[in-house]
């Protein structure tokens, strides 16, 4: 599939999953809801790959890296961010998570010896500055209570975890491990780990049968996980973890666009300037030539 289509699809899908996630926060613990999401995703992936003989046999060492990818990308990052999100405004979460651009640039250079593109670095700085402008009211109203600092720490930990998953996915792609195989096993490992953690912690494993919960679960599993993660991990292999991570700066803009239409969100001058910076940063980051 065309790289631009993969990029746009990732941004648009993840920009709308926040609506579905709202319906996942009641009726079951976040740990359990995340486990349900990736259990369903893994089941769908198995149905897609096994009959088509697309599930490739992996060496034990590669299974180890895919297991780490599952822990970082399909379980741990969501668990940390969901937990921290209970005490933070959504704008602050978006700003914290957008720092993954910087973590991916550093991680790619440190662990994969990827060259640092000045265009991507400058684009990342512009994007982060734009995010700060867009969510300036939340940043200005930030308190420094222990609860808020703990929530920020959890969201930052989730961001680091997600970035580590990006770097591991890039490593797996470098070793020519198929994206579908890695995602299938990774989602299975991720959900099993969360179910095991729920059992050990005494967290009730329940499946709410309310319509909104089930519909949002299906949307998150099929579109937000099966398709979006295939597109995103494919992007990591094609354009690198640094450029692919710029989607984290763009999908909050999709969420704001949806909020503008359906919830009456009003754009301030700082938000409009922030939008310009994010888009300008994206243009710089996607430049083909590396310096």
C-alpha positions in Angstrom: 0.0 0.0 0.0 1.2 3.5 -0.7 3.1 5.0 2.2 1.1 8.2 2.2 -2.1 6.2 2.5 -0.6 4.2 5.4 0.4 7.4 7.1 -3.0 9.2 6.6 -4.9 6.1 7.7 -2.9 5.8 10.9 -3.5 9.4 11.7 -7.3 9.3 11.0 -8.0 6.1 12.8 -6.0 6.9 15.9 -7.4 10.4 15.8 -10.9 8.9 16.3 -10.2 6.1 18.8 -10.4 8.5 21.7 -14.2 8.5 21.3 -14.3 4.7 21.6 -11.8 4.6 24.5 -14.3 6.7 26.5 -16.7 3.8 26.5 -14.0 1.4 27.7 -13.4 3.2 31.0 -16.6 2.0 32.7 -17.6 -1.5 33.6 -14.1 -3.1 33.6 -10.7 -2.2 34.9 -8.4 -0.5 32.3 -6.1 -3.5 32.5 -8.9 -5.9 31.6 -10.4 -3.7 28.9 -7.0 -3.4 27.2 -6.6 -7.2 27.5 -10.0 -7.7 25.8 -9.1 -5.3 23.0 -5.9 -7.1 22.1 -7.3 -10.6 22.7 -9.9 -9.8 20.1 -7.3 -8.3 17.8 -5.1 -11.4 18.1 -8.0 -13.7 17.3 -8.8 -11.7 14.2 -5.1 -11.7 13.2 -4.9 -15.5 13.6 -8.0 -15.9 11.4 -6.4 -13.7 8.8 -2.9 -15.2 8.8 -3.3 -18.9 9.6 -5.7 -19.9 6.7 -3.6 -17.8 4.3 -0.4 -19.3 5.6 1.0 -15.8 6.5 1.9 -16.7 10.0 5.6 -17.3 9.6 7.6 -19.6 12.0 9.9 -17.6 14.2 13.2 -18.6 15.9 13.1 -18.6 19.7 15.3 -15.5 19.8 12.9 -13.6 17.5 10.0 -14.7 19.7 11.8 -13.0 22.6 11.9 -9.7 20.7 8.3 -10.1 19.5 7.3 -10.7 23.2 9.1 -7.5 24.2 7.3 -5.7 21.3 4.0 -7.0 22.7 4.8 -5.8 26.2 5.8 -2.4 25.1 3.4 -1.7 22.2 0.3 -3.7 23.0 0.0 -3.7 26.7 2.3 -1.8 29.0 2.1 1.6 27.2 -1.7 1.6 27.3 -1.8 0.4 30.9 0.4 3.3 32.1 -1.3 5.9 30.1 -4.9 4.7 30.9 -3.9 4.8 34.6 -2.4 8.3 34.5 -5.2 9.6 32.3 -7.7 9.4 35.2 -6.0 12.4 36.8 -5.0 14.5 33.8 -6.7 16.6 31.1 -6.7 15.1 27.7 -4.6 17.9 26.3 -1.8 17.2 28.8 -1.8 13.6 27.8 -1.5 14.5 24.2 1.4 16.8 24.9 3.2 14.2 27.0 2.6 11.4 24.4 3.9 13.6 21.6 7.3 13.6 23.2 7.6 10.1 21.6 9.0 11.9 18.6 12.1 12.8 20.6 12.4 9.4 22.2 12.2 7.7 18.9 14.9 9.9 17.4 17.2 9.2 20.3 16.3 5.5 20.5 16.8 4.9 16.8 20.3 6.6 17.0 21.3 4.8 20.2 20.1 1.3 19.6 19.7 1.0 15.8 22.5 3.3 14.8 20.1 5.3 12.6 21.4 8.6 11.4 19.7 11.6 13.0 18.1 13.7 10.3 18.3 17.4 11.1 15.0 17.9 9.2 13.2 15.3 11.4 14.8 16.8 14.6 13.7 20.4 13.7 10.3 19.1 12.6 10.0 17.4 16.0 10.8 20.5 17.9 8.3 22.5 15.9 5.7 19.9 16.4 6.2 19.8 20.1 6.1 23.6 20.3 2.9 23.5 18.3 1.3 20.9 20.6 2.2 23.2 23.6 0.4 26.1 21.8 -2.7 24.0 21.0 -3.0 22.9 24.6 -1.8 26.1 26.3 -4.7 26.4 28.7 -4.1 22.9 30.1 -0.4 23.6 30.5 -1.1 27.0 32.1 -3.5 25.5 34.6 -1.2 22.6 35.5 -0.9 22.1 39.2 2.1 20.4 40.9 0.2 18.3 43.4 1.5 14.8 44.1 -1.5 13.3 42.2 -0.8 15.3 39.1 2.9 14.6 39.1 2.2 10.9 39.6 -0.2 11.0 36.6 2.4 12.8 34.5 5.0 10.3 35.4 2.8 7.4 34.4 1.9 9.0 31.1 5.6 9.7 30.5 6.5 6.1 31.4 3.8 4.9 29.0 5.3 7.1 26.2 8.8 5.7 26.8 7.3 2.2 26.7 5.6 2.9 23.4 8.8 4.3 22.0 10.7 1.2 23.1 8.0 -0.8 21.2 8.7 1.3 18.1 12.4 0.6 18.3 11.9 -3.1 18.8 9.5 -3.2 15.9 12.1 -1.4 13.7 14.7 -4.1 14.9 12.3 -6.8 13.9 11.7 -5.3 10.5 15.4 -5.0 10.0 15.7 -8.7 10.6 13.0 -9.2 7.9 10.3 -10.5 10.3 6.9 -10.1 8.7 4.7 -7.3 10.2 1.6 -9.5 10.4 3.4 -12.3 12.2 5.0 -9.9 14.7 1.7 -8.1 15.4 -0.2 -11.4 15.8 2.2 -12.9 18.3 2.8 -9.5 19.9 -0.9 -8.8 20.5 -1.3 -12.4 21.9 1.6 -12.0 24.2 0.4 -8.5 25.3 -3.2 -9.6 26.2 -2.0 -12.8 28.0 0.4 -10.8 30.1 -2.4 -8.4 31.1 -4.8 -11.3 31.9 -2.1 -12.9 34.0 -1.4 -9.5 35.8 -5.2 -9.2 36.5 -5.3 -12.7 38.0 -2.3 -12.1 40.2 -3.6 -8.7 41.4 -7.1 -9.9 42.0 -8.6 -7.6 39.4 -12.0 -9.0 38.2 -11.9 -10.2 34.6 -15.3 -9.2 33.4 -16.8 -8.5 29.9 -19.5 -5.7 30.1 -22.3 -6.5 27.8 -23.5 -3.0 27.3 -23.9 -2.1 23.6 -21.6 0.9 23.7 -18.8 -1.0 25.4 -19.0 -3.9 22.9 -19.2 -1.7 19.8 -16.3 0.4 21.0 -14.3 -2.7 21.8 -14.9 -4.0 18.2 -13.9 -0.7 16.7 -10.7 -0.5 18.8 -9.8 -4.1 18.1 -10.4 -4.1 14.4 -9.6 -0.6 13.3 -7.5 0.9 16.1 -5.4 -2.3 16.5 -5.5 -4.8 13.6 -5.4 -2.2 10.8 -3.8 0.8 12.4 -1.0 -1.1 14.0 -0.3 -3.0 10.7 -0.2 0.4 9.0 2.0 2.0 11.7 4.5 -0.8 12.1 4.8 -1.0 8.3 5.5 2.7 8.3 8.3 2.2 10.9 9.9 -0.2 8.5 9.5 2.1 5.5 10.3 5.5 6.8 11.9 4.8 10.2 10.7 5.2 13.8 11.5 8.9 13.9 9.3 9.9 11.0 6.6 7.4 11.8 6.3 8.7 15.3 5.2 12.1 13.9 1.7 10.6 13.6 1.5 11.1 17.4 1.5 14.8 16.8 -1.2 14.7 14.2 -3.8 12.4 15.5 -4.6 14.8 18.4 -5.4 17.3 15.7 -8.0 14.9 14.2 -9.5 14.5 17.6 -9.8 18.3 17.9 -11.3 18.5 14.5 -14.0 16.0 15.5 -14.5 17.9 18.7 -14.9 21.1 16.7 -17.7 19.6 14.7 -19.5 17.6 17.4 -18.7 19.3 20.7 -18.3 22.9 19.7 -14.5 23.2 20.4 -13.4 26.8 19.8 -9.9 27.5 18.4 -7.9 30.1 20.1 -5.1 32.1 18.5 -2.4 30.1 20.3 -4.1 26.8 19.1 -4.3 28.1 15.5 -0.6 29.1 15.6 0.2 25.7 17.2 -1.6 24.0 14.3 0.6 25.8 11.8 3.7 24.8 13.7 2.7 21.1 13.8 1.9 21.0 10.1 5.1 22.9 9.3 7.1 20.4 11.4 5.4 17.5 9.7 6.4 18.9 6.3 10.0 19.2 7.4 10.0 15.7 9.0 8.7 14.1 5.9 11.4 15.6 3.6 13.0 12.7 1.6 16.5 14.0 1.7 18.6 13.3 4.8 21.4 15.6 5.8 
